[in-house]
Amino acid sequence: MSIKIENLVYKYMIGTPFEKTAIDDVSLEIKDGEFIGLIGHTGSGKSTLIQQLNGLLKPTSGKIYIDGEDITSKDINLKKIRQKVGLVFQYPEYQLFEETIFKDVAFGPQNLGLSDDEILKRVRRALEIVGIDFEKYKDKSPFDLSGGQRRRIAIAGILAMEPKILILDEPTAGLDPKGRDEILEEIRKLHKEYNNTVILVSHSMEDVAKLVDRLIVMYKGKNILTGTPREVFMEIETLEKIGLAVPQVTYLVRELRKRGINIREDIITVKEAQDEILRLLRRDKND
Amino acid sequence: MEDSMLLANNIYFYYKKSDDEKIEKSIALKGVNLNVKKGEFIVIIGHNGSGKSTLAKHYNAILVPSNGDVIVDGMNTKDSSKLWDIRQKAGMVFQNPDNQIVATIVEEDVAFGPENLGIPPEKIRKRVDEALLAVNMLDYAHHGPHLLSGGQKQRVAIAGVLAMRPECIILDEPTAMLDPSGRREVLDTIKRLNKEEEITIVLITHFMEEAVEADRVVVMEDGKVVLEGSPRDVFSKVEEIKRLGLDVPEMTELAYELRKNNINIREDILTIEEMVDEICRLK
């Protein structure tokens, strides 16, 4: 499902001394099935932007089309939009509230008025996607689980709505490296399997370098840069100026090039760096 | 041990989980021995649930051990008459800055601690200014905290602890919610406080690039300390670290992968500069 944003402006606390433009004339298009990474420093407008995409915030001006439908129009059915656009907030585990894991994940589908069979099917599938054993956990309290597991349950609650567009706001913040890798792998698999549109908000340049098709960079409420991770991470100076960074390996190849070593500069993952350095060292040996 | 700031002496900690019928005990710490010396900068890593935060909460007597002792600069945390001395000596900073800021103006927030110590106003003024200066936030003294960035808020939280004049600061994932520049700001502040003010630092983090900067890295697993040493020693044990569900810094990982491919590169590389030097040497 596609997203089209036209001249979006969002101001908050209008008419007070604290009036601030959080989104400043953003226009962008996200194609059906694209995996997008949304980056920008704290306060750059990322979270404000994604909250517009399922109607939680109404733009001050501008238009947002989800699958061709203008969701900023007055007579829009927001419930239908929220079914299409699933939003996983930061620290979603704090939103768990039910007695059992089954009930918590089933809450969304139940509100869609689905049959019991369909609900069961969806809860089972959602838990499977996030790597939680349905039979073992369905009757347990979500509050008896570890933080990483609770987060998965919360994500499953959104997945059970089967949104065509899935937006995740820093889904790995505060998780240990293993928990982080597992959740990112689940998101990657989900995207590959269902080819839904995914928007991942992240502060980890290494993670988005590995995962996404395209990056959208926000700064002071504007979309200042967009392109593949490889294209965007070549803009080291711009990114650093706006409080971001590039992956460690990208810094590495830049340093190597400064020392006169002829290595590709557009390297963004450890695997690529490894292959390139091996090629470099072996080529010398063969000379 | 005269030079010891925080001493955990074979500590155990049981959480009581009460269900309707049974009281279940879960053991969060299973015999932790760790001596943090005065002026040291240590980083604790370990996966979620390994006991890091439980240990941290023992250091300023939010929790007291079920067995064993925690000694903060000579004071046992079980001695309730020393509670306020201990909390003044060992300050804590948590993950979410929004949960730690209590006032509506930055300098009032920083003054909250010393006010509660009953310090005269003119001295509070001095402490607040010094604390804000130390975290490079003096220019924001009259701002509302809600208008600051995450990194700035976290530095205000650190200033609030500094105004208590602690000798030791324990930070539990202070950078988890921050963007790259916010992480850098907070880490630089921590390092400066350690080097210049000689404040003992215990930093809990999931970012291995931060652990590289410590004097000593302590790895926890299942309520115990399973590995400790200099960052170089600890991270060169790539397989063991990965088995524990942790990561090594990217450069260490890269060196490890190159070695697997028969490249004779040092295995204890931590930083980009070291990697650059090694590759130039090999070429």
Contacts between the chains, C-beta under 8 A, distances in Angstrom:
chain1	res1	chain2	res2	distance
A	18	B	147	7.7
A	40	B	179	7.7
A	41	B	149	7.0
A	41	B	179	4.3
A	41	B	180	7.7
A	41	B	181	5.9
A	41	B	182	7.2
A	42	B	149	4.7
A	42	B	150	4.2
A	42	B	151	7.1
A	42	B	178	6.7
A	42	B	179	5.0
A	42	B	182	6.0
A	43	B	149	5.3
A	43	B	150	7.9
A	90	B	177	7.7
A	146	B	48	5.9
A	146	B	49	5.0
A	147	B	48	5.2
A	147	B	49	7.5
A	148	B	48	5.3
A	170	B	177	7.9
A	173	B	176	5.6
A	173	B	177	5.7
A	174	B	95	6.4
A	174	B	173	6.4
A	174	B	176	4.4
A	174	B	177	7.3
A	174	B	206	7.5
A	175	B	48	6.5
A	175	B	206	7.1
A	176	B	46	7.6
A	176	B	47	3.9
A	176	B	48	4.8
A	176	B	206	5.3
A	176	B	245	6.1
A	176	B	246	6.8
A	177	B	47	7.6
A	177	B	206	6.3
A	177	B	208	7.6
A	177	B	245	6.7
A	177	B	246	5.4
A	177	B	247	3.8
A	178	B	47	5.8
A	178	B	245	3.5
A	178	B	246	7.2
A	179	B	47	7.1
A	179	B	48	6.0
A	179	B	245	7.8
A	180	B	206	7.7
A	203	B	178	7.0
A	203	B	179	4.7
A	203	B	180	6.4
A	205	B	180	7.0
A	206	B	250	6.9
A	243	B	179	6.0
A	243	B	180	6.8
A	243	B	181	3.6
A	243	B	182	7.5
A	244	B	179	7.0
A	244	B	180	5.7
A	244	B	181	7.2
A	245	B	180	4.2
A	245	B	181	7.7
A	247	B	250	7.6
A	248	B	209	7.5
A	248	B	249	7.7
A	248	B	250	4.1
A	248	B	251	6.6
A	248	B	272	6.5
A	249	B	250	6.3
A	249	B	254	6.9
A	251	B	272	5.4
A	252	B	251	7.1
A	252	B	254	7.7
A	252	B	272	5.1
A	252	B	275	5.8
A	252	B	276	6.8
A	255	B	272	5.9
A	255	B	273	7.4
A	255	B	276	4.6
A	256	B	276	5.8
A	256	B	279	6.2
A	256	B	280	7.8
A	259	B	276	6.2
A	259	B	280	5.6
A	261	B	279	6.9
A	261	B	280	6.9
A	261	B	283	6.6
A	270	B	250	5.9
A	270	B	253	5.7
A	270	B	254	5.5
A	270	B	257	7.0
A	273	B	254	5.7
A	274	B	254	6.1
A	274	B	257	4.7
A	274	B	258	6.3
A	274	B	261	7.4
A	277	B	254	7.6
A	277	B	258	6.3
A	277	B	263	7.7
A	277	B	279	6.4
A	278	B	258	6.9
A	278	B	261	5.6
A	278	B	263	6.9
A	280	B	279	7.9
A	280	B	283	7.3
A	281	B	263	6.0
A	281	B	279	7.7
A	281	B	282	5.8
A	281	B	283	6.9
A	284	B	283	6.0
